Amino acid sequence: MNLSINIGGVTWKNPVTTASGTVNSGKEYSEYIDFGQLGAITTKGVAPTEWLGNPTPRVVETYGGMLNAIGLQNAGVSAFIQNDVPFLQNLDTVVIVNICGRTAEDFVQVAQELTEAGGVDMLEVNVSCPNVKEGGVAFAQDPKATREIVSKVKKSTNLPIITKLSPNVTNIAEIAKAAEEAGSDALSLINTLLGMKIDIRTRKPVLGNTMGGLSGPAIKPVAIRCVYQAYKAVKIPIIGMGGIMTGDDAIEFIIAGATAVAVGTANFTNPHATIDVINGITTYMQNHGITDINDLIGIAH
């Protein structure tokens, strides 16, 4: 069987990666899984400078998933290059670094520094970050802002770029098309849905930031819908994510139009989740006589 796929000219040995923010840069998880078995590893978001993140509590469990309001805490690109890139370079897998910023210039700076440092195969551009010049509205909620970010990052690097889209929009296809037209080599979707939880004893929001991103199985139907709609709107590959716990979940995304999938929240309940998903995909292909994973992409259409 062939499990290999190609995204932006980069060959993955199989269609499974980690979702940004769920395994940091892999060091903590490396004693539990062999990242060399994955198609790719996607790191936590990296900004131009250190970001302290949101007030605590930052994470709370919900029915069918979890809410997080980490606030993209990270040590900045210089620290990332010094502390994390050497580890990532030694992994036998494709390395994708998620980049974030508050302005277009922030994204460009991170992209340029990572490109010059080497050891990175692809960049995932997190346009779900708030645009401080536009009153805090996320770039991903505006086709024009998405187009600007993607275009500028594309011109600043020779690495393939993946644009990570938010589901918190009216028309996901419109944003997907804007990213494609600006030069994005692929899309990843979806990011978390905005949600909140209230403690009925204190009668106050549980999260220190009041609201946070909902992830896990609860959002999978929304994610499948978004992937299905985006596939109809663009010709570039899609990395699907949102509630993937098993190989069958991953297959559903691929049939909807995803070339690859990312496992996120499942990593918090099962450190071996990514490997289990790969094995589940293989079992499905064996059981259904599928010899090439690429034959399943988008066949629901």
N, C-alpha and C positions, 0 to 999 in steps of 0.2 A: 504494500500500500504506500501511496505517496501522501505524506502529510505536509510537505513543504509548500510554502506560499511566497509570493513576492509582493512587497509593498515599497513603492518609490525606488525601485531598482535594488532593494536590499532583500536578500533571500533569508527567510526564517526556516528553521528545520521543522517547525510545526506552528500552528496558528494560535498559540497561547502565550500571553504575557501577563505581567502583574499590572494592576491598576495603580496609577500614581497615588502616592501617599499611604499605601497599605503595607509596604515592606521597607519603607525608608529607602536606603540604597542597597539593601540586600545583606549587609553584614550580620544583622541580628537574626536573619532567617537562614543563613548559610549552614548553621548546624542542624537544621531540620530538613532542608531540601537541597538538591543539587541543581543550581540554576542552569547548569549546562544541559539539562533535560528540557528546558523551556525554549520556546521560539525566540523570546526576547524578555528582557527585564526593563520595566519602566520605573524610574525613580520618583521620589517625592519632588515637589516643586522647588525650583532654584531661582532666587531673585538676585538683583545686582548687589544688594547689601543685606545685612542681617535683618530679618523680620522677627519680631517678638511674638506675634500671634495674638489671639484673643484671650480675654480673661477666662478663668476656670469657673465652673466645670465646663469641659469642652466636648465630652462624649457622653451620650446616654443611649441605652438600649430602648428600642421600641418594638411594637408588634411587627414581626416580619422584617426587622432590620435594625438600623441604628441611625442616630443623628450625630453629626460632628460639626463643631465650629472651631477647628484648630486655628484657622486664620493664616494658613500657609507659613507657619513658623519654620524658619530655616536659617542657616548660618551665613548665607550669601555665596555667590559664585566662586570667590577666591578660596574660601574655606572648603567648598565642595571639590574644587580641582585638586587641592592639596590633600584632603582627607579621604575622599571617596573615589575619585577617578582611578587611582592606582589599583584599588580593589576591583573595580568594574572592568578594568582592562584585562584582568586575568581570568574573567569568566568566559566560558565557551558558549556565548550566546550573543545575540544582538543587544546593544546597549542603547536605550532610549532615555533621554533626560527631559523631564517636564520643566518648562521654563515659565516664569510668571513675572509680572511687573505692574506698575501703576500707570505707566505711560508707554507709548510706542518706543520711546528711546530706551526705556528699561529693558524691554524685550530684545532690542537690537544689541545692547551691550552684553547681555548674557549670552546670546547666540554667538556673537563674535568671540568672546572669551573662551567659550566651550569649543568652538571650531579650532581656534588657535592652539588650545591645550592638547587636542587629540584624544583618542580613546573613546570617543562617542560616535555612534553610528547614525542616530536619528534624533531629531528634536520634536517634542510634543509641546505645542504652543497653547497654553491655558488661557484662552480668551474669556474665560469666566471671571477673570480678575476685574475688580471695579476700576473704571476709568475716572481717575480723579479730576481730569479736565472737564468731564461731563457730569459732574455732580454725583459721582459714585455709581453710575449706571454701568453694568458689566459690558465689556466690549462685545461679548457674545449675544447681547440682546439687540444689537444694531448692525445691520448688514454693512453699512458704510465703515463703521469702526472696525469690524472684523476684517473687511477688505484692506483697510489701512495697515493694521497690525501684520497680517499675513504677508502683504506685499513687501513691507519694510524688512521683516525677518528673512524672507526669501532672498532679498537682494544682499543680505549681510552674511550669508553662509552658503557653503556648497553642500551642506548636509541636507538630506531629505527632511521635510517638515510635515508634521501631522498636526492638524488643528483640532483641539478638543472643544466640543460644543456643549452648550447648556440646554437642558430641556425646558428651562423657565422662559420660553418664548412662545409667541403666537404661531409662528410658521417656521419649523425647523428646516424645511426644505429651502427656504429663502436664504437662511444663514449658511447652510451647507453649500449652496450655489455660489454665494459671495466668496467663501473661502477657496473654492475650486478656481473661480475666475481670477483670484489674486495670486494663484500659483501654488496652493497647498498640494502636496503630493498624496495626502491621505487625510481622512477624518477619524476622530475617535469620539464616540458618543454612546451613552450620555454621561454627563457629569451629574452630580447629585441634584435632587429636587429640593426646593426650599420648604422647610417644615419647622415645627416647634412642638414642645411638650411642656405641660404645666403640672406642677406638683399640687395636687388638690389639698394637701395638708398645709403647705405654706402659702398656697394660692398665688404662687409666683412661677415664672418660667424656670425650667430646670437648667438650661444652658446659660452660662455667664454672658453670652452674646445674644440672648433671647431666642434667636433663630439659628438654624444650622442646616446642613445638607443631609437629606434622607437618602440612605443607600441600603442595599440588601434586597432579598427576594420581593419585598413589597413593591419595588419600582420596576421589576422586570417587564410587566406588560407595557408600561410606558416606554421603556427602552426598546423593546421589540418594535413597537409602533414607529418610534423615531428612526430606527435603522431602516425599516421598510420604506418610510417616506423619503429618507435621504438617498437610498439606493436608486429610487426612481428619478431623483433630481440631478444626480451627479454620475460621472464616469470613473472617478478616482476610488481607490479602495477604502473600505470602512473597517475600523476596529470597533466592535460592539462590546458594550459593557453595561452592567446594571443588574445585579442580583444573580449572577452566574454562580451556582453552587455545585453543579454536576456536569458531566459530559453531555447529557441530554439538553441541559440549558444552553450550552455552547452551540450544539447542533442547531437548535432553534434560531439562534442569532445568525448563524451562517446561512441557513435556509432563507432567512428574512433579507439577507444581502450583505452580511459581514464577511470580509475576507479573513479576519482574525478576531480574537476575543481577548478581553482582559478580565482577570479574576481579582476582585477587590475585597469586599466585606467578608467573604468566605475565609480569607486568610486569618481573620481574627478568631474564628471558631475552629479552624482546622488548618494548621501550618502546612499540611501536605495538599491543600486544596488544588493548587495548580497542577500538580502531578496527577491527582485523581481525575481532574478534568481531561487531561491528555489521554489517560488510560480509558476514560469513558468515551471519548471521541473515537479512539481506536476500536473499542468494542462495538460501538454503533456501526462503524464502517464494515467490520467483519460480519456482523449480523445481517446487514442489508446489502452485502455484495458490492460495496463502494470501494473502488481501487484508488481514486484520486479525490482528495478533499475539495479540490477546486471545482469538481463537478457539482457540488452541493450549493455553491455560492449563489444566492438569489433565486433558487428554483421555485420559491413560493410565488414569484411574479408571473 
